[in-house]
Amino acid sequence: MPWMPEVFSAPIAESLRAEEAALRNDAVPYYEGILAEEPDALMRSFAGEPRVSDPRLGYVEGARELRAFVSGTADWLRERDAVVENVALTRTLTRTIEEVVLRLLADDGRRVELPVAIVSDRNPDRTLKTIRIYHSMWPLTGAHRVREPLLPRDPNIVVPDAPGEYQRALAEGALAGIVATFEPDGYVREPSGSQYIHQGADELRAFYAALFGHGGGILQRGPKPLRSLYETLFSNGGGIPLEHCTLTDDGMRCAVEYNCVRWGATDLPPQAGVAVYERGRSGLLAAARIYDDVEPPAVSDTSSE
């Protein structure tokens, strides 16, 4: 939620403040600000030159470019009949990660869902430094698009507790270790949306049976689906080490921006992404939501079927 409510015109600001009070938040949701059609207000949310990185439209910097970006994005959302569904907000003093799902029309006219994460770097006075948007292009176009790194690796990052154990197991390809980081009903959602949520024993068994053309199954919950998912992910000869770029942790959720550079035995063009790890009551992971457009080696691709 990057935008500052006080920079909008009075009627919009009052409405947004009322909504914020209900949400106990101090900023305006990203897409709500875009659709308000007040680009000057959005520019005043930045401490300096506006800077936005978007998977569809690329890097935007400067007042003129931001006006064009806001106008074009608002038109695109309306043309696609987009509906915004809020998912979660991870917030610290210097960064917010807003998670939403856009329900909209794809290029071929189908209604699809597009999970989006909006990362906003902020100053202590809440003014913006930069905004980085993450989502896959697969739901929109049926193809992946390589997203070059947005940030350098930070060697000083130490990911804590269950999210950290998840990262270590992911890098090592340790199947038992990664499953152990989840609560019994924990889930992983791939970048392509709820069609690719992996949760519960028979649910994932049915998912992989469908992929392999062997029919379906009865839905229930348990640890086996995660095991099946990661067996597939690790079937290319190892784990998936990530270069960690930022860490944002509010106690409930831990978000990690990263560069994916290798998948098992295959080196990949470095690609940017972010994942949000939500802790359950036990401290283990209740959810892991991934936002990137990494195209895995064919043997491991679960979103291209």
Contacts in CASP RR format, 6 or more apart in sequence:
PFRMAT RR
TARGET T0000
AUTHOR 0000-0000-0000
METHOD contacts of the structure
MODEL  1
MPWMPEVFSAPIAESLRAEEAALRNDAVPYYEGILAEEPDALMRSFAGEP
RVSDPRLGYVEGARELRAFVSGTADWLRERDAVVENVALTRTLTRTIEEV
VLRLLADDGRRVELPVAIVSDRNPDRTLKTIRIYHSMWPLTGAHRVREPL
LPRDPNIVVPDAPGEYQRALAEGALAGIVATFEPDGYVREPSGSQYIHQG
ADELRAFYAALFGHGGGILQRGPKPLRSLYETLFSNGGGIPLEHCTLTDD
GMRCAVEYNCVRWGATDLPPQAGVAVYERGRSGLLAAARIYDDVEPPAVS
DTSSE
1 25 0 8 1.000
1 27 0 8 1.000
1 28 0 8 1.000
1 29 0 8 1.000
1 30 0 8 1.000
1 89 0 8 1.000
1 91 0 8 1.000
1 96 0 8 1.000
1 98 0 8 1.000
1 118 0 8 1.000
1 120 0 8 1.000
2 27 0 8 1.000
2 28 0 8 1.000
2 30 0 8 1.000
2 45 0 8 1.000
2 96 0 8 1.000
2 98 0 8 1.000
2 118 0 8 1.000
2 120 0 8 1.000
2 122 0 8 1.000
2 128 0 8 1.000
2 131 0 8 1.000
3 27 0 8 1.000
3 28 0 8 1.000
3 29 0 8 1.000
3 30 0 8 1.000
3 32 0 8 1.000
3 33 0 8 1.000
3 41 0 8 1.000
3 42 0 8 1.000
3 45 0 8 1.000
4 27 0 8 1.000
4 28 0 8 1.000
4 44 0 8 1.000
4 45 0 8 1.000
4 126 0 8 1.000
4 127 0 8 1.000
5 13 0 8 1.000
5 16 0 8 1.000
5 17 0 8 1.000
5 20 0 8 1.000
5 26 0 8 1.000
5 27 0 8 1.000
5 28 0 8 1.000
6 13 0 8 1.000
7 13 0 8 1.000
7 41 0 8 1.000
7 42 0 8 1.000
7 44 0 8 1.000
7 45 0 8 1.000
8 16 0 8 1.000
8 28 0 8 1.000
8 33 0 8 1.000
8 36 0 8 1.000
8 38 0 8 1.000
8 41 0 8 1.000
9 38 0 8 1.000
9 41 0 8 1.000
12 36 0 8 1.000
12 38 0 8 1.000
16 28 0 8 1.000
16 32 0 8 1.000
20 26 0 8 1.000
20 27 0 8 1.000
20 28 0 8 1.000
25 89 0 8 1.000
25 91 0 8 1.000
26 126 0 8 1.000
27 96 0 8 1.000
27 120 0 8 1.000
27 126 0 8 1.000
28 36 0 8 1.000
29 84 0 8 1.000
29 86 0 8 1.000
29 98 0 8 1.000
29 100 0 8 1.000
30 98 0 8 1.000
30 100 0 8 1.000
30 118 0 8 1.000
30 120 0 8 1.000
30 131 0 8 1.000
30 133 0 8 1.000
31 77 0 8 1.000
31 82 0 8 1.000
31 84 0 8 1.000
31 100 0 8 1.000
31 102 0 8 1.000
32 84 0 8 1.000
33 41 0 8 1.000
33 42 0 8 1.000
34 42 0 8 1.000
34 70 0 8 1.000
34 73 0 8 1.000
34 74 0 8 1.000
34 77 0 8 1.000
35 74 0 8 1.000
35 77 0 8 1.000
35 78 0 8 1.000
37 70 0 8 1.000
37 71 0 8 1.000
37 74 0 8 1.000
39 66 0 8 1.000
39 67 0 8 1.000
39 70 0 8 1.000
39 71 0 8 1.000
42 50 0 8 1.000
42 66 0 8 1.000
42 70 0 8 1.000
43 50 0 8 1.000
43 63 0 8 1.000
43 66 0 8 1.000
43 67 0 8 1.000
45 127 0 8 1.000
45 128 0 8 1.000
46 127 0 8 1.000
46 128 0 8 1.000
46 129 0 8 1.000
47 123 0 8 1.000
47 125 0 8 1.000
47 127 0 8 1.000
47 128 0 8 1.000
47 129 0 8 1.000
48 127 0 8 1.000
49 61 0 8 1.000
49 62 0 8 1.000
49 63 0 8 1.000
50 60 0 8 1.000
50 61 0 8 1.000
50 62 0 8 1.000
50 63 0 8 1.000
50 65 0 8 1.000
50 66 0 8 1.000
50 128 0 8 1.000
51 59 0 8 1.000
51 60 0 8 1.000
51 61 0 8 1.000
51 62 0 8 1.000
51 129 0 8 1.000
51 130 0 8 1.000
51 131 0 8 1.000
52 59 0 8 1.000
52 60 0 8 1.000
52 61 0 8 1.000
52 66 0 8 1.000
52 69 0 8 1.000
52 130 0 8 1.000
52 131 0 8 1.000
52 132 0 8 1.000
52 133 0 8 1.000
53 59 0 8 1.000
53 60 0 8 1.000
53 130 0 8 1.000
53 131 0 8 1.000
53 132 0 8 1.000
53 133 0 8 1.000
53 150 0 8 1.000
54 60 0 8 1.000
54 69 0 8 1.000
54 73 0 8 1.000
54 133 0 8 1.000
55 133 0 8 1.000
55 134 0 8 1.000
55 135 0 8 1.000
55 136 0 8 1.000
55 137 0 8 1.000
55 145 0 8 1.000
55 147 0 8 1.000
55 293 0 8 1.000
56 76 0 8 1.000
56 137 0 8 1.000
56 140 0 8 1.000
57 69 0 8 1.000
57 73 0 8 1.000
60 66 0 8 1.000
60 69 0 8 1.000
77 102 0 8 1.000
77 104 0 8 1.000
79 105 0 8 1.000
80 102 0 8 1.000
80 104 0 8 1.000
80 105 0 8 1.000
81 104 0 8 1.000
81 105 0 8 1.000
81 111 0 8 1.000
82 102 0 8 1.000
82 103 0 8 1.000
82 104 0 8 1.000
83 102 0 8 1.000
83 103 0 8 1.000
83 104 0 8 1.000
84 100 0 8 1.000
84 101 0 8 1.000
84 102 0 8 1.000
85 100 0 8 1.000
85 101 0 8 1.000
85 102 0 8 1.000
85 103 0 8 1.000
86 98 0 8 1.000
86 99 0 8 1.000
86 100 0 8 1.000
87 99 0 8 1.000
87 100 0 8 1.000
87 101 0 8 1.000
87 115 0 8 1.000
87 289 0 8 1.000
88 99 0 8 1.000
88 253 0 8 1.000
88 276 0 8 1.000
88 278 0 8 1.000
89 96 0 8 1.000
89 97 0 8 1.000
89 98 0 8 1.000
89 99 0 8 1.000
90 96 0 8 1.000
90 97 0 8 1.000
90 99 0 8 1.000
90 248 0 8 1.000
90 249 0 8 1.000
90 250 0 8 1.000
90 252 0 8 1.000
90 253 0 8 1.000
90 254 0 8 1.000
90 255 0 8 1.000
90 276 0 8 1.000
91 97 0 8 1.000
91 250 0 8 1.000
92 248 0 8 1.000
92 249 0 8 1.000
92 250 0 8 1.000
93 122 0 8 1.000
93 124 0 8 1.000
94 121 0 8 1.000
94 122 0 8 1.000
94 123 0 8 1.000
94 124 0 8 1.000
95 119 0 8 1.000
95 120 0 8 1.000
95 121 0 8 1.000
95 122 0 8 1.000
95 246 0 8 1.000
95 248 0 8 1.000
96 118 0 8 1.000
96 119 0 8 1.000
96 120 0 8 1.000
96 122 0 8 1.000
96 248 0 8 1.000
97 117 0 8 1.000
97 118 0 8 1.000
97 119 0 8 1.000
97 120 0 8 1.000
97 248 0 8 1.000
97 253 0 8 1.000
97 255 0 8 1.000
97 274 0 8 1.000
97 276 0 8 1.000
98 117 0 8 1.000
98 118 0 8 1.000
98 120 0 8 1.000
99 115 0 8 1.000
99 116 0 8 1.000
99 117 0 8 1.000
99 118 0 8 1.000
99 276 0 8 1.000
99 289 0 8 1.000
99 291 0 8 1.000
100 115 0 8 1.000
100 116 0 8 1.000
100 118 0 8 1.000
101 113 0 8 1.000
101 114 0 8 1.000
101 115 0 8 1.000
101 116 0 8 1.000
101 193 0 8 1.000
101 194 0 8 1.000
102 113 0 8 1.000
102 114 0 8 1.000
102 116 0 8 1.000
103 111 0 8 1.000
103 112 0 8 1.000
103 113 0 8 1.000
103 114 0 8 1.000
104 111 0 8 1.000
104 112 0 8 1.000
104 114 0 8 1.000
105 111 0 8 1.000
105 112 0 8 1.000
106 112 0 8 1.000
106 139 0 8 1.000
106 140 0 8 1.000
106 141 0 8 1.000
107 140 0 8 1.000
107 141 0 8 1.000
112 139 0 8 1.000
112 140 0 8 1.000
113 139 0 8 1.000
113 193 0 8 1.000
113 194 0 8 1.000
114 135 0 8 1.000
114 136 0 8 1.000
114 139 0 8 1.000
114 140 0 8 1.000
114 193 0 8 1.000
115 135 0 8 1.000
115 136 0 8 1.000
115 189 0 8 1.000
115 191 0 8 1.000
115 192 0 8 1.000
115 193 0 8 1.000
115 289 0 8 1.000
115 291 0 8 1.000
116 133 0 8 1.000
116 134 0 8 1.000
116 135 0 8 1.000
116 291 0 8 1.000
117 133 0 8 1.000
117 134 0 8 1.000
117 135 0 8 1.000
117 255 0 8 1.000
117 274 0 8 1.000
117 276 0 8 1.000
117 289 0 8 1.000
117 291 0 8 1.000
118 131 0 8 1.000
118 132 0 8 1.000
118 133 0 8 1.000
118 134 0 8 1.000
119 131 0 8 1.000
119 132 0 8 1.000
119 133 0 8 1.000
119 134 0 8 1.000
119 246 0 8 1.000
119 248 0 8 1.000
119 255 0 8 1.000
119 257 0 8 1.000
119 274 0 8 1.000
120 128 0 8 1.000
120 130 0 8 1.000
120 131 0 8 1.000
120 132 0 8 1.000
121 128 0 8 1.000
121 129 0 8 1.000
121 130 0 8 1.000
121 131 0 8 1.000
122 128 0 8 1.000
122 129 0 8 1.000
123 129 0 8 1.000
132 150 0 8 1.000
132 151 0 8 1.000
132 257 0 8 1.000
132 272 0 8 1.000
132 274 0 8 1.000
134 272 0 8 1.000
134 273 0 8 1.000
134 274 0 8 1.000
134 291 0 8 1.000
134 292 0 8 1.000
135 191 0 8 1.000
135 291 0 8 1.000
135 293 0 8 1.000
136 144 0 8 1.000
136 191 0 8 1.000
136 192 0 8 1.000
136 291 0 8 1.000
136 292 0 8 1.000
136 293 0 8 1.000
136 303 0 8 1.000
137 143 0 8 1.000
137 144 0 8 1.000
137 145 0 8 1.000
137 293 0 8 1.000
138 144 0 8 1.000
138 191 0 8 1.000
138 192 0 8 1.000
138 293 0 8 1.000
138 303 0 8 1.000
138 304 0 8 1.000
139 192 0 8 1.000
139 193 0 8 1.000
144 293 0 8 1.000
144 294 0 8 1.000
144 295 0 8 1.000
145 293 0 8 1.000
146 269 0 8 1.000
146 271 0 8 1.000
146 293 0 8 1.000
146 295 0 8 1.000
147 271 0 8 1.000
147 272 0 8 1.000
147 273 0 8 1.000
147 292 0 8 1.000
147 293 0 8 1.000
148 269 0 8 1.000
148 270 0 8 1.000
148 271 0 8 1.000
148 272 0 8 1.000
149 243 0 8 1.000
149 245 0 8 1.000
149 259 0 8 1.000
149 270 0 8 1.000
149 271 0 8 1.000
149 272 0 8 1.000
150 245 0 8 1.000
150 257 0 8 1.000
150 272 0 8 1.000
151 245 0 8 1.000
151 246 0 8 1.000
151 257 0 8 1.000
151 259 0 8 1.000
151 272 0 8 1.000
152 245 0 8 1.000
153 243 0 8 1.000
153 244 0 8 1.000
153 245 0 8 1.000
153 259 0 8 1.000
154 244 0 8 1.000
154 245 0 8 1.000
154 246 0 8 1.000
154 247 0 8 1.000
157 244 0 8 1.000
157 245 0 8 1.000
157 246 0 8 1.000
157 247 0 8 1.000
157 256 0 8 1.000
158 247 0 8 1.000
159 167 0 8 1.000
159 244 0 8 1.000
159 247 0 8 1.000
159 254 0 8 1.000
159 256 0 8 1.000
160 249 0 8 1.000
160 254 0 8 1.000
161 279 0 8 1.000
161 283 0 8 1.000
162 181 0 8 1.000
162 277 0 8 1.000
162 279 0 8 1.000
162 283 0 8 1.000
162 284 0 8 1.000
162 285 0 8 1.000
163 181 0 8 1.000
163 249 0 8 1.000
163 254 0 8 1.000
163 256 0 8 1.000
163 277 0 8 1.000
163 279 0 8 1.000
163 285 0 8 1.000
164 181 0 8 1.000
165 177 0 8 1.000
165 180 0 8 1.000
165 181 0 8 1.000
166 178 0 8 1.000
166 181 0 8 1.000
166 277 0 8 1.000
166 285 0 8 1.000
166 288 0 8 1.000
167 242 0 8 1.000
167 244 0 8 1.000
167 256 0 8 1.000
168 174 0 8 1.000
169 175 0 8 1.000
169 177 0 8 1.000
169 178 0 8 1.000
169 180 0 8 1.000
169 181 0 8 1.000
170 178 0 8 1.000
170 239 0 8 1.000
170 240 0 8 1.000
170 241 0 8 1.000
170 242 0 8 1.000
171 239 0 8 1.000
171 240 0 8 1.000
171 241 0 8 1.000
171 242 0 8 1.000
172 238 0 8 1.000
172 239 0 8 1.000
173 230 0 8 1.000
173 234 0 8 1.000
173 238 0 8 1.000
173 239 0 8 1.000
173 240 0 8 1.000
173 264 0 8 1.000
175 227 0 8 1.000
175 230 0 8 1.000
175 231 0 8 1.000
175 234 0 8 1.000
178 226 0 8 1.000
178 230 0 8 1.000
179 223 0 8 1.000
179 226 0 8 1.000
179 227 0 8 1.000
179 230 0 8 1.000
181 284 0 8 1.000
181 285 0 8 1.000
182 223 0 8 1.000
182 226 0 8 1.000
182 284 0 8 1.000
182 285 0 8 1.000
182 286 0 8 1.000
182 288 0 8 1.000
183 280 0 8 1.000
183 282 0 8 1.000
183 283 0 8 1.000
183 284 0 8 1.000
183 285 0 8 1.000
183 286 0 8 1.000
184 221 0 8 1.000
184 222 0 8 1.000
184 223 0 8 1.000
185 199 0 8 1.000
185 200 0 8 1.000
185 221 0 8 1.000
185 222 0 8 1.000
185 286 0 8 1.000
186 199 0 8 1.000
186 200 0 8 1.000
186 226 0 8 1.000
186 285 0 8 1.000
186 286 0 8 1.000
186 287 0 8 1.000
187 197 0 8 1.000
187 198 0 8 1.000
187 199 0 8 1.000
187 200 0 8 1.000
187 286 0 8 1.000
187 287 0 8 1.000
187 288 0 8 1.000
188 197 0 8 1.000
188 198 0 8 1.000
188 199 0 8 1.000
188 226 0 8 1.000
188 229 0 8 1.000
188 287 0 8 1.000
188 288 0 8 1.000
188 289 0 8 1.000
188 290 0 8 1.000
189 196 0 8 1.000
189 197 0 8 1.000
189 198 0 8 1.000
189 287 0 8 1.000
189 288 0 8 1.000
189 289 0 8 1.000
189 290 0 8 1.000
190 196 0 8 1.000
190 197 0 8 1.000
190 198 0 8 1.000
190 290 0 8 1.000
190 302 0 8 1.000
190 303 0 8 1.000
191 290 0 8 1.000
191 291 0 8 1.000
191 292 0 8 1.000
191 293 0 8 1.000
191 303 0 8 1.000
192 303 0 8 1.000
196 302 0 8 1.000
196 303 0 8 1.000
198 204 0 8 1.000
198 207 0 8 1.000
198 225 0 8 1.000
198 226 0 8 1.000
198 228 0 8 1.000
198 229 0 8 1.000
199 221 0 8 1.000
199 222 0 8 1.000
199 225 0 8 1.000
200 219 0 8 1.000
200 220 0 8 1.000
200 221 0 8 1.000
200 222 0 8 1.000
200 223 0 8 1.000
200 224 0 8 1.000
200 225 0 8 1.000
200 226 0 8 1.000
201 220 0 8 1.000
201 221 0 8 1.000
201 222 0 8 1.000
201 223 0 8 1.000
201 224 0 8 1.000
201 225 0 8 1.000
202 217 0 8 1.000
202 218 0 8 1.000
202 219 0 8 1.000
202 220 0 8 1.000
202 225 0 8 1.000
203 219 0 8 1.000
203 220 0 8 1.000
203 221 0 8 1.000
203 225 0 8 1.000
204 224 0 8 1.000
204 225 0 8 1.000
204 226 0 8 1.000
204 228 0 8 1.000
204 229 0 8 1.000
205 217 0 8 1.000
205 224 0 8 1.000
205 225 0 8 1.000
205 228 0 8 1.000
206 215 0 8 1.000
206 216 0 8 1.000
206 217 0 8 1.000
206 218 0 8 1.000
206 219 0 8 1.000
207 225 0 8 1.000
207 228 0 8 1.000
208 228 0 8 1.000
208 232 0 8 1.000
209 215 0 8 1.000
209 216 0 8 1.000
209 217 0 8 1.000
210 216 0 8 1.000
211 302 0 8 1.000
211 305 0 8 1.000
229 302 0 8 1.000
232 300 0 8 1.000
232 302 0 8 1.000
233 239 0 8 1.000
233 240 0 8 1.000
233 296 0 8 1.000
233 300 0 8 1.000
233 302 0 8 1.000
234 240 0 8 1.000
234 264 0 8 1.000
234 300 0 8 1.000
235 299 0 8 1.000
235 300 0 8 1.000
236 263 0 8 1.000
236 264 0 8 1.000
236 265 0 8 1.000
236 266 0 8 1.000
236 296 0 8 1.000
236 297 0 8 1.000
236 299 0 8 1.000
236 300 0 8 1.000
237 264 0 8 1.000
237 265 0 8 1.000
238 264 0 8 1.000
238 265 0 8 1.000
239 263 0 8 1.000
239 264 0 8 1.000
240 260 0 8 1.000
240 262 0 8 1.000
240 263 0 8 1.000
240 264 0 8 1.000
241 261 0 8 1.000
241 262 0 8 1.000
242 256 0 8 1.000
242 258 0 8 1.000
242 259 0 8 1.000
242 260 0 8 1.000
242 261 0 8 1.000
243 258 0 8 1.000
243 259 0 8 1.000
243 260 0 8 1.000
243 261 0 8 1.000
243 270 0 8 1.000
244 256 0 8 1.000
244 257 0 8 1.000
244 258 0 8 1.000
245 256 0 8 1.000
245 257 0 8 1.000
245 258 0 8 1.000
245 259 0 8 1.000
246 255 0 8 1.000
246 256 0 8 1.000
246 257 0 8 1.000
247 254 0 8 1.000
247 255 0 8 1.000
247 256 0 8 1.000
248 254 0 8 1.000
248 255 0 8 1.000
248 256 0 8 1.000
249 255 0 8 1.000
251 279 0 8 1.000
252 278 0 8 1.000
252 279 0 8 1.000
253 276 0 8 1.000
253 277 0 8 1.000
253 278 0 8 1.000
253 279 0 8 1.000
254 276 0 8 1.000
254 277 0 8 1.000
254 279 0 8 1.000
255 274 0 8 1.000
255 275 0 8 1.000
255 276 0 8 1.000
255 277 0 8 1.000
256 274 0 8 1.000
256 275 0 8 1.000
256 277 0 8 1.000
257 272 0 8 1.000
257 273 0 8 1.000
257 274 0 8 1.000
258 272 0 8 1.000
258 273 0 8 1.000
258 274 0 8 1.000
258 275 0 8 1.000
259 270 0 8 1.000
259 271 0 8 1.000
259 272 0 8 1.000
259 273 0 8 1.000
260 268 0 8 1.000
260 270 0 8 1.000
260 271 0 8 1.000
260 273 0 8 1.000
260 292 0 8 1.000
260 294 0 8 1.000
261 267 0 8 1.000
261 268 0 8 1.000
261 270 0 8 1.000
261 271 0 8 1.000
262 268 0 8 1.000
263 294 0 8 1.000
263 296 0 8 1.000
263 297 0 8 1.000
263 300 0 8 1.000
264 297 0 8 1.000
266 297 0 8 1.000
268 294 0 8 1.000
271 292 0 8 1.000
271 293 0 8 1.000
271 294 0 8 1.000
272 292 0 8 1.000
273 290 0 8 1.000
273 291 0 8 1.000
273 292 0 8 1.000
273 294 0 8 1.000
274 291 0 8 1.000
274 292 0 8 1.000
275 288 0 8 1.000
275 289 0 8 1.000
275 290 0 8 1.000
275 291 0 8 1.000
275 292 0 8 1.000
276 287 0 8 1.000
276 288 0 8 1.000
276 289 0 8 1.000
276 291 0 8 1.000
277 285 0 8 1.000
277 287 0 8 1.000
277 288 0 8 1.000
278 285 0 8 1.000
278 286 0 8 1.000
278 287 0 8 1.000
278 288 0 8 1.000
278 289 0 8 1.000
279 285 0 8 1.000
279 286 0 8 1.000
280 286 0 8 1.000
295 301 0 8 1.000
END
